[in-house]
Amino acid sequence: MELRPHRADDDILETPVPAKADINLVESIETGIPSKHADIVASRLSRSHRDFLMEHHGTLDLDPIPSMDLADPYNWPAWKKMANLILVAFHACMGTFAASGIIPGYSIRPMKVQLLMRHFNSIAEDFGVSINKASYLTSLQIAILGGAPLFWKPLSQRYGRRPIFLLSLMCSCVCNIGCAKSTNYASVAACRALQAFFISPASGKSCVDADEEGSRLTTVTAIGSAIVMETTFKKDRAKYMGIWTLMVTVGIPCGPFIFGFVAHRAGYVWIYWVLAMINGGQFILYLFFGPETRYIGGDENPKEPAWKREYLSLRRIDLTPFMWYEFVKPLTMVMQPCIAIPAAAYAMVFCLSNVLATVEVPTLLERRWGLNPEQLGLQFLGPIIGSVLGEQLGGRMSDLWMRQRERKTRKRPEPEYRLWLSYIGYFLSIVGLIVFLVCTQLSGNRWEVAPIIGIAIGAAGNQVVTTVLITFAVDCYPEEAGSVGVFITFVRQIWGFLGPFWFPAMFENVGVAASAGVGCALIVGASVVPTIIVHWQGKKWRPSQ
């Protein structure tokens, strides 16, 4: 049980509040039976604090315990929390959404409308580059989305979430306008790089940990997941974090799925204009529905209205000095085998089941099947469905798996027990890759659904691997959960960035269908075998639980 700080220190009795893990061991003096969480809260808080909680929440069964300040995000009404979380989740989605959104514009077949006879050039045609080089505009953003959270996290801790988000959206909007007005490849690449940097604060990967009941609880790794932690009680965090995580994931296939219609009807340049308009709309919504969630009660002036502190306070709220080590600390996780090996294993699956199946679709399918941008975008419906199903499968199955083990052994399972589920994800990823590449080669010049089914299967496998390996790493080092998440995201994004540079050479030299064998060998060698080793030796490498 956590206690939120506030100015009225005399409202809390001097008796220390027990941790939540100790609550079930406390016995009531009157009855001699274990007390409920609400009973412990009632016995440790002053009458005025209890009355405040009952008035605003209708219960004392709250964890963490909110302060008596209306500016405390835990005291916000449900609609205010939900509005803020929707904005943050959509902001997180926009990072990957913008990165992949230009895929339908790589190479557009001439489109002649019968009346207007209009023709929209593609990125490759406008700048005189190959489709592969056009795809670098996406892979560049993949890399920056991995490294930028290292910079934004310390700043948001000192100055708050709201100023960072407002700056993020304003600068991202300007950069998207710059992309639309650019006249050469280099200037577009520069604007795309800056846009990814500024849109990244909400897009860092979340981590999940399990409480004593086996439910997934989140830990802070980036600003997006931090806001979930700062506004929701523990019993609700897994539900809201699931929404946030899913938005980050589906942003990748949703970008080309939606912008295929834009590129086909108005030209790829309008993709940038639409992104700029979306960022502008987000900025306006944040002004009115995105209050500050970084709450430090001891530093606030209770005489100042809550709304003023939430919306108008653009100042440093945490006076802790900056240290250069904060910006690079997550990278030191490479020294821990139980973090570095899962990170590398996950990165390989992500590269082959996500990046390859997204970035290379125009090269493999568009010209082969003669698709226009609108039809090309529709091919991404498969990974959207696969990602949604995989998130449900990986998350719920992981929770159930660990709870059943705990009931059977009557103790919390070792983190390595969770790794059994990762092999399901690897299997799905391998099957999806084989189906996608082999069926693509066999399809000839006519459209078939089999390759799209393969992409969907691979996307589901990627989601299972994501949940299981990240949760395992956090279980091994729960006190370093924030650094673990940022490090895993960094490794994943950098390896995903490198993929488009060697995918074309692999297809050209080995063949599309035979490349499935190369991909399977990489997954087995870099993911499955290392995971087996960690499964076997992990208990010796990690700190004792």
N, C-alpha and C positions, 0 to 999 in steps of 0.2 A: 504494500500500500504506500503510495507516494503522497506527500503533503505539499500543496502548492504554497509558495511564499507569499506573504502579503504584509502590509504595513502594520496592522494591528497585532503585534506580537503577543499582547496580553490576552488575546482571544483564545490562545492555545495553552492548555495546561502543561506544566513542566514535565509530566510523565511522558517518556518517549513513545512514539507510535510504533507498534510492531510491524515488521515486514509482512507482506501478504502471505509468504510461505509459512509464517509463524502463527497466522490467525487461527487456523484449525486446531492448534495445540493449546490455545488459551481457553480456560474453563471459567464459566461464570461462577461467582462465589455463591450466589443464591441457589443455583440448580445443580452445579457440579457437572454440567454437560458442556460440550464445546459451544462457544459463542459464535454467532454469525458475524460476518464482516461488518454489518451495520451496527451491531452492538459494540464492537470495538471502536468504531468511529464515534459513536455517541459518548463513550466513556472517555475519549481523549480530547474532545473539542468542547469549547465553551458553549453556553446556551445560545448566545447570539449567532455563533457560527452554525450551530445545528439548525436554528430557525431559518437562517439564510439558505442553507442547502435544501431544506424541506420546501421552502417557498419557491425556489427556482428549479429544483429537480424532482421534488416529490418523493425523494428517498435519500437515505444515507449510505446505501450500498453502492458507493462510487469509488473507483480506483483509476487514476489518482484522485485525491481529494482536492477539489477546487478551492481557491481562496475566496475571500468575501468581496472581491473586486469584479465589477461587471465587465471590465476590460479583459479579464482572464478568459481566454478562448473556451475553456471548459464550461464557462457559464453562459455562453452564447445560446440563443434559441436554435432549435434543430434546423429551421430553414436557413439561418445565417451560416451555420456550419456546412450544410449541404451545398449552398450556393458557392461558398468559397472553395470547397473540395472539387466541385464540378469545374470551376475555373482552373484550378491547379492541374487536375487530370487532363483537361483539354490542352493546357499549356504543355504538359509533358508529351502528349500525343503529337503536338505540332513540330517537335524536334525531328522525329523520324518521318513524320508526314511530309515535311518540306524536303527532307533529304531524298526521299524516293519519289516525290510527286512529279519530277521532271522526266521520269523514265519514258512515258509515252511520247515525249518530244525529242528523244534521241534521233530517230530516223523516221520521218513521216512520209508515207507514200503520197504522191500528188493527189489532192482532192479537188475535184471540179464539181461545183454545184451547178446544176443545169442552167439556172437563170443568171447567176453572178459569175460563174466560171472562176471562182477564187481558188488560189493555190497558197497554202501555208508552208513555208519552208520549215525544215527541221533544224535542230541545233547543229547537227553534222553539216547540213547544207549551208547554213548561215555563216559558220565559222571555218568552213573548209577542213573539217577534221573527220576522223573515222568514228564509227559508232562506239568503238572501244574507248577512244579518247573522250568522247562525249560522256561516257559512263563515269569518267573520273570526277565529274562534277558532283556525283552522288557519293562515290567512295571517299572523296575529300571530306565531305561532311560527316561521314561515318567515323573517321579518325578524330575529328575535332570534337564530336559529341562524346567521345571517350575521355579526352584529356581535359576539356574545359571545366568539368565539375571540381577538379582539383583547385581551381582558382576561385570559383564562386562560393564554395561552401564556407571558407573562413570569413569572407566578406559578409555573407548573410548572417553569420553568427554575431557579428559586431554591429551591423547597421540595420538588421531586420530583414524579413522576407519581402515585405511590400515594396520598398524602394528598389530592391534588386529586380523584382518582377516587372515593375513599371519601366525601369531602364532597359531591361531585356526586350520588352515588346516594342518600345519606341525605336530602339536601335535596329531590331530585327525588321521592322517595317521599312525603315530607311534603306537597309541593305537589300531587301526584296525589290524596292523601287530601283535601286542601283542595278540590280540584275536585269530588270526589264529595259532599262535605258542603255545598257552596255552594248558596245558595237564590236567587241572582239573577245576572243576566248579568254585571254588573260584577265581582263577586267571582270568578266563574269565569274571566273574562278576566285578572284579576290573577294568579290561581294558575297559569293556563296560561303567562303571560309568565314568571313566576319558574321554572316547571318547565323551560321551554325554555332559560333562561339556565343553570340548573344542570346539565342533561343534555348541554350542548353541548361540553364539553372534547374528547371523542373524535370529534366529528362534522365537524371542519373538513376541507376538501377537500385531497386529496393532489396532489402534483405529481410528474411523472416526467421524467427526463432520460435521455439515451442515453449509454452508455459508448463506449469506442473500438471495441467490437465491434457496436454497434448495439442492444444489449440495453437494456431500460428499467430504469433505476435510479431509486429514489425520493429525493426531497428533503423535508426536514421542513417542514411548514406548520402542523400542529396536533399535539396530544398523541398522537392515535391513530397518525398516520404517523410521529411521532417514535419511538414504541415499536418500530415495525417496524425503523427504522434502528438502534436501540440494541440489538436482540436478534438480528438476522440478519446473516449475511455477505453481501457484495455479490452473490454468485452466486445467492442465494436471495431477494433482496429483491423482485424483480419478481413472483415467484410469490405471496409472502405479501401484498404490497401489492395485488395483484389481488383477493385475497379480501377485504381490508379495504375497498377501493373499491367492490366489488360489494355488500357489506353496506350501505354508506351509501346506495347507489342504490336497491336493492330494498326498503329500509325504507319508501319512500314508497307503493308499491302494496301491499306486504304488510300494512301497517296496516289499511286498510279491508277487505282480503281476509279477514283473520283475524277482525277485530272485527265484521264483518257477522254472523257466527254468534252472537257474544256479545250484540250489540244486539237481535237477533231473538229469542233465547231468554231473555234475562235483563234486557234494558233497557240503554239507553246508559250509565247511571250505573255499571254494572259494568265498563265499559271503563276507567274511572279506577281502580277497585279492582284490576282485573287488572294494570294498569300499575304500581300501587303495590306489589303482590305481586312482580312481576317485578323491580322495583328493589330490594326487600328481599332477594330471592334473589341478585341480582347482588352486593349488598353483602357477604353472607355468603361467597359464592364468592371475592370479591376478598380477603377477610381471609385465606383459606387458600391461594389459587392466584394472587394478584396481587402478586408482590414488586416492589420498587422497581427500575426500569430505568435511572434517571438515575444513572450511575456516574461519579464523579470520584475516580480512584484516589489522587491526591496528598493528598486531604483525608480519607481513610479511615484508621482505626486497624486495622492488620492483626492485632492481638492480639484484636480483637473478633470473635466468630464470624460467619461470612457470613450465616447465617439471621437473626441478630439485626439486622444492618445492613439486610437486605432487607425484614424484616417489622415490626420494632419501632422503627426510627429515624424518628421524626416530628419532624424539625428542619430548619432551613435548611441545605441541603447546598452551595449556591453562594453565596458571600459577596459576589459582584459587586453593587454598589449598584444600586438601581432608578433608571431614568431615565424621565421622562414620555414621552420621544420613542419609547421602545420600544412604547408602547401605540397610537401613531398612525402609526408608520413605514410600515406597509403601504399606508396611504391616499395616500402621496406617489407611489405608482406611477402615479397618474392622469396624471402629467406625461410619461410615456413612451408614445408612440404604439403601439409594438409590444406593449404590455401593455394599455393602455386600450381600444384598438379590439377586440382579441380578447375582452376581458372583456365589452364591450357587445354584441358579436355573439353570444357564448355566452349572455348573459343573456336576449336576445330569444328565442332558440331554446328555452331552458329554460322560459321563461314560457309560450310557446304550445304546446310539445310535451309539457311535463311538468305544470306547474301547472294550465293550462286543462283538460287531459285528466284531471286528478285531482280538483280542487276542484269543477269544474262538472258532474261526472257526475251527482250527485243532481238538480241543476236540469234537466239536459237529458234524462236517461234514466229516472230513478226515477218521476216523475209520468207521463211519456209512456208508459212500458211497464207501469206499475202494479207496480213491483218492491217486494218487502219488503226489509228490511235484509240478510237472508241472500243473497238474489238479487242485490242491489246489490253486495255485497262480491265476488261471483263475477265481476263485470265487470272487476275489477282483475287477473284472471289474464293478460289480454292484455299490459298494460304490464310485468308481471313477466317474461314470456317475451321481450318485445321488448328490455328492458334487459339481460338476460343475453346474448342474441345480439348486441346492439350492442356490449357491452363486449368480447366475443371478437373481433368484426369490427374494431372500432376499434383495439384494442391490438395484436393479432397482425398485422393488415394494415399498421399503421403501422410496426411493427418490420421486417417483410419489405420494405416499400417503401423504407425508408431504407438497409437493408443491400444491397439490389440496386443502388441508386444508388451506394453506396460502392464496391462491387465493380466497377461500370462505370467510374467516374471515378478510382478508386484514391485517393480522398481523402474526408474526411468531408463529407457534403452540407450545403449551406446550410440554415438553419432554414426558409427560405421554401419549400423543396421539399416539406416535409411538408404544407403548406397545400393541395396538390392533393387530398388525401383529404377535406378539410373539405367540399368541394362535394358529395361523396357523402352526407355527413351532412345538409347543407342540403336536398338533393333528397329524401331520405327523410322529413325533417321536414315539408316542404311537401306531399308526397304523403300522408303520414299525417294531416295536418291537414285536407286536402280530403276524404279518404275518411271521416274521423270526422264532420265537420260536415255534409257533403252527405248521407251515408247516414243520419245521425240524422234529418234533416228528412224524407227520403223514406220512412223506416221506418214512419211513421204510429204506430198504437197497438199494434203487434205487435213482439215482440222479434226482432231480427236480429243476426247475428254481424258484419256488415260494419263497423259503427262500432267494435267492439272490435278488429278487425283494423287499422283506421286508427290507433287509439291505440297498438297494438303497433308499427306501422311508425314512427310518430312517436317512440316511446320509443327504438327502435333508432337512429334518426337523431340524437337528442339525445345518446346515448352516444358515437357516433362524433365528433360535434362537441366533446364534452367532452374526450375524450382528445387529439384533434389540436390544438385551440386552446390548451389548458393546456400541453401539451408544447412547442408552438411558443414560447409566452411564456417558459417556463423556459429553452429553448435560447438565446433572445436575451439573457437576463440570468441566467445560472446562479448567479452569486454572490449574487443577490437572490431565490433560489428560494422561500424561506420567505415573504417579503413578497408575492411574486407570487401565490402560492396563496391567501393570506388575502384579498388585494385582490379577486381574481377571485370568490372565494366571497361576499365582501361585496356586490359589485355584483350578482351573480346572485340572491342571496337578497332584496335590497331590491327589485329589479325584480319578482321573483316575488311578493313581498308586495303590491305595488301592483296586480297583475293582477286579483285578484278584485273590486277596486273598480270597474273599468271593463268587465269581461267582461259582466255582466248588461245594462248600457246598450247595449253593442254588439249583443247578441243581440236586444234589444227594438227598437232603431231600425233595424238593418240586416237582421235575420233570421239564423237559424242557418246556413243554407247559404251565404248571401252573406257571412257573417262569415269564411268560409274565404278569400275574396278579400282582405279586410282583413288577415287574418293572414299570407297569402302576401306581400302588399305590404310588411308590416312586416319579415318575414324577409329579403326581397330588399333592401329599403332600409337596414335597420339591421345586417344580417349579411353577406349575399352581396357587395354592392357595397363596403362597407368592407374586407372580406377581400381582394377583388381589388386594392384600392388598397395594402393592406399587402403583398400578394404582389408587387406591382410596385415599391413604394418602400421596403419594409421594410429592405433592406440599407443604405440611406442613413440611416435613422432609428436603427438599433440600433448598439451598439458593434461594432467589427470582431472577428471570431472569432479 
